[in-house]
């Protein structure tokens, strides 16, 4: 029997290679996103911590993904980032700590040149 927050996934995730690209060329605009699936029977409250090379970490961001839902958060959207504007072309990392088990996927579309690059990867979970 599945407990209320025991959906598929883990509660702690790290995404070490974040870097928000500028919008770039072409119809598709450069961006980063984190896609979260909450397979549990409870809403997931997710504390987001950002780590930068030359500044203190920022842990003032909270996301909510409703039970049995998927949600995409865009790093270039300050509303998704607790009002914080993520700097372009800057290396940073992200840690997510959730109240429920979740699955996290990170994606980046980088088209600062005509040969665009898009990739996705799962974060590291423990």
Secondary structure, DSSP 4 states (H G I P E B T S, - for coil): ---TT--SSEEEEEEEEE-B----SSSSPPEEEEEEEE-SSSPEEEEEEEEESSS--EEEEEEEE-TTEEEEEETT-TTTTTTPPPPBT--EEEEEEEEEEEEEEEEEEE-SSSS-EEEEEE-EE-
